Structures are given as C-alpha cells and as structure tokens.
C-alpha cells in the first residue's frame, strides 16, 4: 500500500500521517514506533485500572497518526468511564482497534518495528 491508496480499509489514514510527518519517512517511522509503544502501554494500564485519563491519552495519540478507529474506540471508552461505568465492551472494542492498527504499523515498518 502506498500513501496514495484509499484509506477506507486502512486502520491508519496515510494522508493524515504524511501531513503530520511532513512526508518524511524517517519521522513517520519514529512516530509509528512511538504509537506502538504507547498504545501497548495504555492497553496494559487500562487492563489493570480502567481510567478515563489513559483512554484520553490514547485518543490523542491515535488522532495524531490518523488511527481513526482507535481514536473512536478510545473516545467511547473515555466517555463511559467518565460516566462511572466499567467500560468492558468499549475496552474490548479498543483492544481490537489497537490490534488492527498495530498490525498495520508493524507491516508498514517491516523488520524495523
């Protein structure tokens, strides 16, 4: 897949990512590696203590790279946690979205991921 491909099937909006990284492949790779680390850390923390702040952190990171499904799922989790619910269904949806985004990122990075 290249940056000109449609984004409907992609968990990452590649046009948005290119805009955020100024088309710089090295910067893109670094930002994607940071997202991998942060998303895994956030999911680990959310598994222990579902926290709206952690969900919000992941929401911002996802928006930054164009991971719209992750951002949507993180926003939904944040909203239910702020209302006092446990957010189990939303956390499951977030895990799925992160898994899809991270698999895409790892493929895009190749062995560098």
Buried (B, 14 or more C-beta within 10 A) or exposed (E): EEEEEEBEEBBBBBBBBBEBBEEEEEEBBEBBBEBBEBBEEBBEBBEEEBBBEBBBBBBEBBBBBBBBBBBBBBBBBBBBBEEEEEBEEBBEBBBEBBBBBBEBBBEBBEEEE
